[in-house]
Amino acid sequence: MLSRLNHSRLLRFAGLFTWGMVGMWLVQLWLDPGGLVLAAEGHGSFDLLVARWVALYLTFGGAYWWITRDLGSQRPTLLSHVLLLVLTLCAIGVSYLSSTGLGSILLMVVAGLLPWLLSLRVGIAWLIGGNLVIAPVFVTIGMPLLIAVAQSLAYVGFSSLVFVTALVAKQQAQAREEQRRLNAELRATRLLLAESARINERTRISRELHDLLGHHLTALSLNLEVAGHLVDGRARDHVGQAHTLAKLLLTDVREAVSQLREDGAIDLAAALQPLAENVPGLDIHMDIEAPLTLDDPERAHVLLRCTQEIITNAVRHAGARNLWIRARREQCRIDMTARDDGRGADELTAGNGLRGMRERLQQYGGELTIETRAQAGFRLHLTLPATAASAASEGVVA
């Protein structure tokens, strides 16, 4: 069962388990209050005190469950940072209201989230600050100040272990995702290269058939036609039959050459499909016309790279959960539309990826248009002439 869980899922369940064990300690304190009765003097009745830290404890669990639903699959949002602050305050509140170090244990759970939601420096400062804030609790239960600070620093050490474990898990998850992406690109590129090699081989064979057999059969047909005028009787009949067979054979060779050239096209759908497989946190809906073929391997490679960049942007920058890609042949052009349900933007700032897409398309006579609005996702429209001839007919040098 554990082998089916990734790093973030394991950390999530470990955190929930730790939260549950802290709850057992709180139940024990409620059943055997001891010092809690004295702590309740500044907070009203004992029952009210218990109700407060139980509310904080349950809030912590709910916030943790929510924030870890898609941990690592999406970029941190403002809501994630707000929930992280809520978790930290709840943990500190549990310690102050229960007059124990249980909040420091909950802060260990928070430490497992810090590498996923904050930068390294901010995460370390958050970890140290949260634990030092609980030092006064240890003073109130009778510890000298230095001992209380040392106790808090000890919890900082425990939390650091959790922090580093989560950091390693995040780095491994990123490495695994990068490996998956590179593997998908490799499969797509390998398929494209195989198709290109197949097309080149078919073209070479068709050229050889046309140049060698075609020319020789044409010469043979002409010679048989001349021979038919020079002989008489039964020999002339045989020469005529040979002439007819030569013309039929020449026709068959021409048809074979034409078929080899017509079938030498790249299936664009098969080349793009590997890019859409097993992308974490993103459902890709492919709608590609069947068949959608290209004779030019270089143009197919341009569309492959553009699709790869579209998927990368949807995962890393758009924060999308769904991506729709549609491709059709419109007359002599390939028309591709991609849209996502990500956060979008009021003002578009084109990065290296988008600029690279536009440059690739322009090199072969294509165009790229981008539409976006805040909370409305991105919509990209790509057009590319299917052949160099169609690009030239549109007045584009490619």
NUFIGU-339319 format. One record per residue: x, y negated, z negated of N, C-alpha, C, O, CB in turn; residue in one letter. Coordinates in steps of 0.1 Angstrom, whole numbers, plus 5000, padded with zeros to 4 digits. Glycine has a CB too. Layout:
<torzas>
XYZXYZXYZXYZXYZA
...
</torzas>
This chain:
<torzas>
500850125000500050005000500949875000500649785007499150004988M
501949874991502849764991503549735004503849615007503849774980L
503749835012504449825024503649745034504149685044504849955030S
502349735032501449665041501349515038500849435046500049725041R
501949475027501849335023503149265026504249315025501549325007L
502949135031504149055034504648985022504049005011503848955046N
505748905023506348845012505348755005505248754992507548765016H
504648665012503748575006502548644999502148594988503148475016S
502048755004500948824998501448884985500748884975500448935007R
502648944985503149004972503348894962503048914950504549074975L
503948774965504048674956502748624950502648594939504848554962L
501748614959500448574955499848664944499348624934499448564967R
499848794947499348894937500148894924499548924914499249034944F
501448884926502248874913501848754905501848764893503748874917A
501648644911501248524904499848544897499648504886501148404913G
498948604904497648624899497748724887497048704877496648684909L
498548824888498748914877499348844865498848874854499749034881F
500348764867500948684856499848594849499748584837502148604860T
499048534858497948444852497048524844496548484833497248374864W
496648644848495848734841496448774827495648784817495448854849G
497748804827498348844814498348724805498248744793499748894817M
498548604810498548484801497148474795496948434783498848354809V
496148504803494748504797494548604786493848574776493748544808G
495248714786495148814775495748754762495148774751495948944779M
496848674764497348604752496448504746496348484734498748544756W
495748434755494848324751493648394744493148334734494348244763L
493148504748492148574741492548624728491848604718491648704750V
493848664727494348704714494448594704494148604692495748774715Q
494848474709494848354701493448314696493348264685495548234708L
492548324705491148294701490548384690489848344681490248294714W
490948514691490448614681491148594668490648624658490548754686L
492448554669493248534657493948404657495148394660494348654655D
493148294654493548154657494848114650495748054656492548064653P
494948144637496248104630496447954630495647874625497448174635G
497547914637497847774638496947694647497047574646499247764643G
496047754654495247684663494247594655493747494659494447774672L
493847644643492847574635493447434631492847334631492547654622V
494847434628495447314625495547224637495447104636496847334619L
495847284648496047204661494747144665494747044672496547294672A
493547204660492247154664491847024657490946964661491247254662A
492646984647492246864639492246744648491446654646493246844628E
493146734658493246614666492346624679492346534687494646584670G
491646734680490946754692489446784690488746834699491546874700H
488946754678487546794675487446924669488346974662486646784688G
486346994671486147124666486947234672487447214683484647164667S
487147344666487947454671487347514684488047534694488047564661F
485947524684485347574696485547484708485647524719483847594694D
485447354705485747254716487147264722487347254734485447114712L
488047284713489447304717489647424726490247424736490447324704L
489047544721489147664729488447644743489047684753488447774722V
487347574743486647544756487447464765487447494777485247474753A
488247374760489047294769490247374775490447364787489747174761R
490947454767492047524773491547644782492247684791493047574763W
490447694779489847794787489447734801489647794811488647864781V
488947614800488547544813489847514821489847534833487847414810A
490847474814492147444822492747574827493247584839493147384812L
492647684819493147814824492347864836493047904846493047914812Y
491047854836490247894847490447804860490447854871488747904844L
490647674857490947584868492247624875492347624887490947444863T
493247654866494547694872494347824881494847824892495547734860F
493647924876493448044884492748014897493048064908492648144876G
491647934897490947894909491747824919491747854931489747814906G
492547724914493347644923494447734929494847714941494047524915A
495047824921496147904926495548004937496148024947496747994914Y
494348054934493748144944493548074957493748134968492448204939W
493047954956492747874969494047834976494147854988491947754965W
495047794969496247734976497047844982497847824991497047664966I
496947974977497748084982497048164993497548274997498148174971T
495848124997495048205007495848215020495948325025493748135010R
496448115025497248115037498648065035499147995044496548045049D
499248095024500548045021501548095031501648215034500948095007L
502247995037503348025047502848035061503648025070503948155043G
501548045063501048055077500647915083500547905095499848145078S
500547815074500147685078501147585071501747605061498747645075Q
501247465078502047365072501347305059500147295060502347245082R
502047265049501447205037500647085041501047005049502447175026P
499447075035498546955037498446875024499046905014497147005041T
497746765025497546675013496846755003497146734991496846545017L
495846835007495146914997496047014990495847034978493946995004L
497047074997497947164990498747084979498947144969498947225001S
499146964982499946894972499146854960499546854949500646774979H
497846814963496946784952496746904943496746894931495546724958V
496447014949496247144941497547174934497447224922495847254950L
498647154939499947184932500047094920500447144909501147164941L
499646964921499646874909498646924899498846924887499346734914L
497446974904496447024894496947144887496747154875495147054902V
497647234894498247354888499247314877499147374866498947444898L
500047214880501047174870500447114858500847144846502047084876T
499447024860498846964849498047064840497947054828497846854854L
497347154847496647264839497647344831497247374819495847354849C
498747384836499747454828500247384816500347434805500947494837A
500547254818500947164807499847154797500047154785501447024812I
498647134802497447124793497247244784496947234773496247084800G
497447364790497247484783498247494771497847534760497447614792V
499447454774500447454763500047354752500147394740501847424768S
499647234755499347134745498147174737498147144725499146994752Y
497147224744495847254736495947384728495247404718494747264746L
496847484733497047604725498247604716498447694708497147724735S
499047494717500247484708501147604710501647654700499847464694S
501347644722502147764726502947734738502847624744501347894728T
503847824741504647814754504047884765504647904775506047864751G
502747914765502047984775502047904788502047954799500648024772L
501947774787502047684798503347694806503347684818501847544794G
504447724799505647744806505647874814506247874825506847754796S
504947974810504748094818503948064830504248114841504048204810I
502947984829502147944841502947854850502747864862500847864836L
503947784845504747704853505747794861506147754872505647604845L
506047914856506748004864505948044877506548064887507148134856M
504648064875503848094886503847974896503948004908502348124882V
503847854891503847734900505247734907505247694919503747604891V
506247774900507647774906507647864919508447834928508647824896A
506847964919506748054931506147984943506348034954506048174928G
505447874941504847794952505647684957505547644969503547744947L
506547634948507347504952508147514965508047424973508247474941L
508847624968509647634980508747624993509147585003510447754981P
507447674992506547685003505947545006505447515017505447785001W
505847464995505047334996505947214996505447105001504047334986L
507147214990507947094989509347124994509747234996508047054974L
510047014996511447025000512247074989511747084977511946885005S
513447124991514247184981514547094969514347134958515547234987L
514946964972515246874961514046834953514146834941515946744967R
512946814960511746774953511246894944510746874933510646724962V
511347014950510947134943511747154930511147194920511047254952G
513047134931513847154919513547054908513447084896515347144923I
513346924913512946814903511646844897511446824885512946684910A
510646894905509346924899509447044889508747034879508346974911W
510247144892510447254883510947214870510447244859511347364889L
512047134870512747084857511846994849511647014837514047014860I
511246894857510346804850509146864843508846834832509946694859G
508546954850507347024844507647094831506847094822506747114854G
508847164831509147244819509647154807509347184796510247344822N
510347044810510746954800509546874793509646844782511746854805L
508546854801507346794795506746874784506146814775506346764806V
506947004784506347094774507247094761506747144751506147234779I
508447034761509347034750508646984737508847034726510546954753A
507846874738507146824726506246924719506046914707506446694729P
505747014727504847124721505647204711505147234701504247214732V
506847234715507747324706508147244694508347304683508947364713F
508247104695508447024683507347024674507547034661508846884687V
506147024679504947014670504747144663504047144653503646994679T
505247254668505047384661506247414651506447524646504947504671I
507147314649508147324639509547344644510447354635507847444630G
509847344657511147354662511847214661511247114663511147404676M
513247224657513947094658514047054673513847134682515447124653P
514246924675514246864689515246934698514846974709514546724688L
516446964693517447024702517047164706517147214717518847024695L
516447234696516047374698514847374708514747464717515547444685I
513947274707512847264716513247234730512747294739511847144711A
514247144731514747124745515447244750515347274762515747004744V
516247314742516847434746515847544751516047614760517747494735A
514747554743513647644747513047604760512847694769512547644736Q
512847474763512347434776513347464787512947504798512047284775S
514647444784515647474795515747624797516047664808517047424790L
515447704787515447844789514247884799514447964808515247924776A
513147824797512047844806512347794820511947844830510747774801Y
513147684821513647634834514447744841514347764853514547504832V
515347814833516047924839515248034844515448084855517047974829G
514148074836513248174841512548134854512348204863512248214830F
512048004853511347954865512247944877511847964889510747814862S
513547914875514547904886514648044893514748044905515847864881S
514648154885514648284891513448304901513648354912514748394881L
512248264896511048274904511248184917510848224928509848244896V
511748064914511847964925512848024936512448014948512447834920F
513948074932514848134942514248254949514448264961516248164935V
513548334942512948454948511948404959511948464970512248534938T
511148304956510248254965510948184977510448194989509248154959A
512048114974512848054985513348154995513348135007513947974979L
513848264989514448374998513248435006513448465018515148484989V
512048455000510948515007510548425018510148465029509748534997A
510548285016510148195026511148205038510848205049510148055021K
512448205035513448215045513348345053513548345065514848205039Q
513048455046512948575053511648575062511648625073512848695044Q
510548515057509348505065509648415078509148445089508248435057A
510348305076510748225088511648295097511448285110511448095083Q
512548375092513448455101512648565108512848585120514548525093A
511748625101510848725108509948665119509848725129510048795098R
509448545116508648475126509448435138509048445150507948355120E
510648385135511548355146511948475155512048465167512848285141E
512148585148512448705155511248755164511448795175512848815145Q
510048735158508848775166508748685178508448735189507648765157R
508948555176508848465187509848495198509548495210509048325183R
511148515194512148555204511848685211512148695223513548555197L
511348775203511048905210509848895220509948955230510549005199N
508848805217507748785226508348715239507948745250506648695220A
509248615237509848545248510648645256510648635269510648425243E
511348735250512248825257511348925265511648955276513048905247L
510248975259509349065267508748995279508749045290508249115257R
508348865277507748795288508748765299508448785311507148665283A
509948725294511048695304511448825311511748825323512248635297T
511548935304511949065310510949105321511249155331512149175299R
509649085317508649125327508649035339508549075350507249105320L
508948905337509048815348510248845357510248845369509248665343L
511448885350512548925358512349055366512749065377513748945349L
511649145360511249275367510449245379510649305389510549375357A
509449155377508549115388509349045399509149075411507449025384E
510348965395511148895405512048985412512148975425512048785398S
512649085405513449185412512649265421513049305432514149275401A
511449305417510549385426510249305439510249355450509249425419R
509949175437509549095449510749085458510649095470509148955444I
511949055452513149045460513449175468513849165480514349005452N
513249285461513549415468512549445479512949485490513449525458E
511249415477510249425487510549335499510349375511508849405482R
510949215496511349115507512449165515512449155527511648975501T
513449225508514649275515514249395524514749395535515749315505R
513449485519513049595527512249555539512449605550512249695518I
511249465536510449415548511349345558511049355570509349315543S
512349275554513249205563514049305572514249295584514149105556R
514549415565515249515572514449585582514849615593515849615562E
513149625578512249685587511949605599511949655610510949725580L
511749475597511449385608512649365617512549375629511049245603H
513849345611515049315619515649435626516049425638516149255610D
515549555620516149665626515149755634515249765646516849755615L
514249805627513249895634512449815644512149865655512349965624L
512049695640511149615649511849585662511249595672510749485642G
513149535661513849505673514149625681514049625694515149435669H
514549735675514849855683513649915689513649955701515449955673H
512449915682511249965688510749875699510249925709510149975677L
511049745698510649655709511449685722510949695733510849505705T
512849705719513649735731513249875737513349885749515149745726A
512949975728512550105733511250095741511150155752512350205721L
510350015737509049995744509349935758508649975768508149915736S
510149835758510449775771511149865781510849875793511349645769L
512049945776512750045784511850155789511950195801513950105776N
510950195781509950295785509050245795508550315805509150355773L
508650115794507850055804508550045818507950075828507449915799E
509850015817510550015830510750155836510550175848511949955827V
510950245827511150385831509850435838509850515847511550475820A
508650385833507450435838507250385853506450455860506250375830G
507950285857507850235871508850305880508750295892508050085872H
509750375874510850445882510650595884511350645892512150425875L
509750655877509450795879508050825884507250735883509750875865V
507850945889506550985894506151115889506951185882506550985910D
504851155891504451285887504251295872503851205865505351385892G
504551425867504351455853505351375845504951345833504551605851R
506451345850507451275842506951135839507151085828508851265849A
506151075848505650945846504550945834504450855826505050885859R
503751055834502751075823503451085810502951025800501951195826D
504551165809505251175796505851045792505851005780506351285797H
506450965801506950835798505950745793506150665784507750775810V
504750755799503650665795503150695781502850615773502450685805G
503150835778502750865764503750815754503450775743502651025763Q
505050835758506150785749506050635747506250575736507550825755A
505650565758505550415757504350375747504550285739505250355771H
503250455748502150425740502450455725502150375716500950515744T
503150565723503650595709504550495703504550455691504250735708L
505450445712506350335707505650205703505950145693507450305718A
504650175711503850055708503050075695502949985686502850015719K
502450195693501750225680502750215668502350165658501150355681L
503950275670504850275659505350135656505550095644506150355663L
505450045666505849905664504749835657505049755648506149835678L
503449865660502349805653502349845638502049765629501049845659T
502649975635502650025622503749965614503549925602502850175622D
504949945620506049875613505649735609505949685598507249875621V
505049665619504649525616503549515604503649425596504049455629R
502649615604501649615593502349645580501949585570500549715596E
503249735580504049765568504749645563504849625551504949885570A
505449575572506149455568505249355562505549285552506949395580V
504149325568503149235563502649275550502449185541501949215573S
502349405548501849445535502849435524502549395512501349595536Q
504149455527505149445517505349295513505549265501506549495523L
505149205522505249065519504049015511504148935502505448985532R
502849065515501649015508501549065493501048995485500449065516E
502049185491502049245477503149195468503149225456502049395478D
504049125474505249075466504848955458505448845461506449055475G
503948955449503548845441503548875426503348995422502148795445A
503848775418503948795403502548785397501848685399504948695397I
502248875388500948865381501148775369501848815359500449015377D
500648655369500848555359500248605346500848575335500348425363L
499148665346498448705333499348805326499448795314497048775337A
499948905333500749005327502048945321502548985311501149115337A
502548835327503748775322503448685310504348675301504348685333A
502248625309501948545298501448615285501548565274500948435302L
500848735287500248805277501148835264500648815253499648935282Q
502348875266503248895254503448775245503648795233504548945259P
503348655251503548535242502348525232502548455222503648415251L
501248575235500048555227499848665216498848665209498848545235A
500748765216500448875207501148855193502248815192501049005213E
500348885183500748885169501448755164502448755157501848995167N
500748635168501248515163500648485150499348475149500948395174V
501348475139500748465125500048335124500548225127501848475114P
498848335118498148215115497448145127496948045125499048115108G
497548215139496948145151496248255159496948355163498048075159L
495048235162494348325172494348255185493848145187492848345167D
494948325195495048275209494048345218494048465218496548295214I
493248265224492248315233492648285248492648175252490848255230H
493048395255493548385268492348405278491648495277494648485271M
492248305287491248315298491948285311491948175316490048225296D
492548395317493348375329492648445341492248565339494748435327I
492448375352491848435363492548565368493748575368491848335375E
491748665372492248785377491848815391490648815394491848905367A
492748835400494248815398494648675400494048595408494948905408P
495648635393496348505394497748535397498548565388496148415381L
498148515409499548555413500248435419499748345424499448665424T
501648445418502548345423503648415431504148515427503148255412L
503948365443504948415451506348365446507348435449504748385465D
506448255440507648195436508048225421507348175412507648035438D
509048305419509448335405509748215397509548205385510548435405P
510348115403510747995396509547915390509547865379511647905404E
508547905398507247845394506647925383506047865373506347815406R
506648055384506048135373506848115360506248115350506148285377A
508148095362509048075350508647945343508647935331510548075353H
508347835351507947705346506647725337506647675326507747605357V
505647795343504447815335504647895323503947875313503447885344L
505547995324505848075312506447985301506047995289506848185316L
507447905304508047815294507047715289507047685277509247745300R
506147665297505147565292504147635283503847575272504447505304C
503747755286502847825277503547855263502947845253502447955283T
504847895264505547915252505647795243505447795231506947965255Q
505847675249505947545242504547515236504547455225506447435251E
503547535243502147505238501847585226501347535216501147545249I
502247715226501947805214502847755202502347755191502247945217I
504047725205504947675194504447545188504447535176506347655200T
503947455196503447325191502247355182502047285172503147235202N
501347445187500147475179500447525166499647505156499247565187A
501447615165501847675152502547575143502247565131502647795154V
503547505148504447435140503947285136504147235126505747425146R
503247225146502947085144501447055143501046965136503547015156H
500647135151499147095151498447145139497347095136498547155164A
498947255132498247315121496947375126495947375118497947205111G
496947435138495747495143495547635139496547705136495747485159A
494347675139493947815137493547895149493648015150492847825126R
493147815159492747875172493347795184493447675183491147875173N
493647865194494247805206493647875218493547995219495847825207L
493047795227492447845239493247805251493547685253490947785240W
493647905259494447875271493647935283493248045284495847945270I
493447845293492647885305493547855317494047745318491247805306R
493547945327494347925339493547975351492948075351495748005338A
493547885361492847915374493647875386494547785384491447855374R
493347925397493947875410492947785416491847835420494347995419R
493247655418492347565425493047525438493947445438492147435416E
492547585449493047565462494547605462494847725460492947415467Q
495447515464496847545465497647515452498847505452497547475476C
496947495441497547455428497147555417496047605417497147315425R
497947565407497647645395497247535385497947445382498847725390I
496047565379495447465370495347535356494747645355494047415374D
496047485346496047545333495647435322496047325323497447595329M
494747475313494247395303494447465289494147585288492747355305T
494947395280495147445266494647345256494847225257496647475263A
493847395246493347315236493347385223493247515222491847265239R
493447315212493547375198492547305189492047205192494947375193D
492347365177491547305167492347245155491947255144490547405162D
493547195159494447145148494047005144492946955147495847145153G
494946935137494646805131494646695141494046595139495746775120R
495346715152495346605162496146485157496846485147493946565166G
496046375165496746245161496046135168495646145180498246255164A
496046015162495545895168496545845179496145795189495145785158D
497745855176498845815185499745925188500245995178499645685179E
499945955200500846065204502246025205502645925212500346125218L
503146095198504546075199505146195205505246305199505246045185T
505546185218506046305225507446345220508346265220506046275240A
507546465216508946515212509646585223509246565235508746615201G
510746645220511546705231510746815238510946835250512846765225N
509946885231509146995238508246945248508246995259508347075227G
507446845245506446785255507246715266506846725278505546685248L
508346645263509046585274509646695283509746675295510146495268R
510146805277510746915285509646975294509947005306511347015276G
508446995289507347045297507046955309506946995321506047065289M
506946825307506646725317507746725328507546725340506446585312R
509046735323510146735333510146865341510446855353511446715325E
509946975335509847105343508847095354509047135365509647225333R
507647045350506547045359506846945370506546975382505247005352L
507346825367507646725377508646775387508646735399508046595371Q
509646855382510646905391510046985403510646995413511646985383Q
508947055400508247135410506947075415506147145421508047275405Y
506746945413505646875419504346885410503246865414505246935432G
504546925397503446945388503146815379503946725380503647065379G
502146825372501746705363501346765349500846875348500646625369E
501446675339500946715326500246595320500746485320502146755317L
499046615315498246515308497946565294497646685292496946475316T
497946475284497646515270496546425264496646305266498946505262I
495646485258494546415251494546465236494646575233493146435258E
494346365227494346395213493646285205493746175209495746425207T
492946325195492446235185492546295171492646425170490946205188R
492646215161492746265147491646365144490446335146492746155137A
491946475138491046585135490246645146489246705145490046525124Q
490746615159490046675171491046765179490646805190489546555179A
492146785174493146875181493746815193493646695195492347005185G
494546895200495246855212494646925224494147045223496746885211F
494646865235494146915248495246885259495446765261492746865252R
495846985265496846965275496347025288495747125289498147035271L
496546945299496146985312497346985321497946885323495046895318H
497647105327498847125335498347165349497447245351499747235330L
499047105359498747145373500147165380501047085377497947035381T
500247265388501447295395501147355409500447445410502347395386L
501747295419501647355433502047505433503147535427502447275443P
501247585439501547725438502747765446503447865443500347805444A
503047685457504247715465504947585468504447475466503847785479T
506147595473506947475477506347415489506347295491508447515480A
505647495498505047435510503847345506503647245511504547555519A
503047395496501947315491502447185484501747085485501047395482S
503547195477504147075471504546975482504346855480505247105462A
505147025493505646945503504446875511504546765515506447015513A
503346955512502246895519501546785511500846695517501147005522S
501746775498501246675489502246555488501946465481500946725476E
503346565495504346455495505246465483505746355479503646335496G
505346575477506246595465507446675469507346775475505446665453V
508646615465509846685468510146775456510346735445511046595470V
510146915459510347005448511547105451511847195443509147085444A
</torzas>
